[in-house]
Amino acid sequence: MRAEAGREPQDRALRELIGELSTISPEFRGQWAAHDVRIRHDGAKRLWHSEVGELELTYHSLDLPVSHRAMHDLTLYTAEPGTTSEDRLKLLASLAATRPQAAEPADQPRQAAPSSLAPRSGTGENRPPTP
């Protein structure tokens, strides 16, 4: 919310919401006053993929403005050259390229496949799901 308030300082509805929350919630008021905002646009993530195992990837995130108030976030993940993660990404690409594609009617919108990456709880990372 703080990032949005910084991007849109003239947004009256957002300012009013922040004021209202600050009035009724001591916890919100304290956290808002702390200015504890950390937006990371790059870094490293560990992910677990059900078919290839652990991947250690670097990422770069870009904010792409699409209209007056809208913003899209494009995040690029890469593996360091010569690593096991690079080999596993290549294997994943090969597996995806050799799987038959299901036929979809041309007039139906294509839906994104569900992610097979499972979130790692509490660490900001991903891990295999527990049975």
Solvent accessible surface area in square Angstrom, and as a share of the most:
residue,aa,sasa,rsa
1,M,103,0.46
2,R,49,0.18
3,A,29,0.23
4,E,53,0.24
5,A,22,0.17
6,G,59,0.57
7,R,109,0.40
8,E,37,0.16
9,P,79,0.49
10,Q,152,0.68
11,D,18,0.10
12,R,166,0.61
13,A,73,0.57
14,L,24,0.12
15,R,126,0.46
16,E,97,0.43
17,L,76,0.38
18,I,18,0.09
19,G,36,0.35
20,E,103,0.46
21,L,46,0.23
22,S,23,0.15
23,T,105,0.61
24,I,118,0.60
25,S,30,0.20
26,P,94,0.59
27,E,125,0.56
28,F,39,0.16
29,R,110,0.40
30,G,44,0.42
31,Q,116,0.52
32,W,56,0.20
33,A,68,0.52
34,A,67,0.52
35,H,123,0.55
36,D,95,0.49
37,V,63,0.36
38,R,192,0.70
39,I,95,0.48
40,R,157,0.57
41,H,81,0.36
42,D,70,0.36
43,G,20,0.20
44,A,83,0.64
45,K,60,0.26
46,R,103,0.38
47,L,10,0.05
48,W,77,0.27
49,H,19,0.08
50,S,80,0.52
51,E,86,0.38
52,V,15,0.08
53,G,12,0.11
54,E,47,0.21
55,L,3,0.02
56,E,88,0.39
57,L,8,0.04
58,T,37,0.22
59,Y,23,0.09
60,H,97,0.43
61,S,14,0.09
62,L,82,0.41
63,D,62,0.32
64,L,73,0.36
65,P,100,0.63
66,V,84,0.48
67,S,71,0.46
68,H,162,0.72
69,R,126,0.46
70,A,43,0.33
71,M,78,0.35
72,H,108,0.48
73,D,91,0.47
74,L,78,0.39
75,T,46,0.27
76,L,84,0.42
77,Y,93,0.35
78,T,73,0.43
79,A,17,0.13
80,E,93,0.42
81,P,113,0.71
82,G,73,0.70
83,T,51,0.30
84,T,82,0.47
85,S,9,0.06
86,E,42,0.19
87,D,87,0.45
88,R,78,0.28
89,L,56,0.28
90,K,125,0.53
91,L,88,0.44
92,L,39,0.19
93,A,64,0.49
94,S,55,0.35
95,L,54,0.27
96,A,58,0.45
97,A,87,0.67
98,T,107,0.62
99,R,113,0.41
100,P,128,0.80
101,Q,139,0.62
102,A,87,0.68
103,A,107,0.83
104,E,95,0.43
105,P,84,0.53
106,A,113,0.87
107,D,121,0.62
108,Q,101,0.45
109,P,108,0.68
110,R,187,0.68
111,Q,155,0.69
112,A,99,0.77
113,A,90,0.70
114,P,127,0.80
115,S,89,0.57
116,S,56,0.36
117,L,59,0.29
118,A,16,0.12
119,P,107,0.67
120,R,50,0.18
121,S,76,0.49
122,G,90,0.86
123,T,86,0.50
124,G,59,0.57
125,E,52,0.23
126,N,29,0.15
127,R,95,0.35
128,P,49,0.31
129,P,100,0.63
130,T,108,0.63
131,P,182,1.15
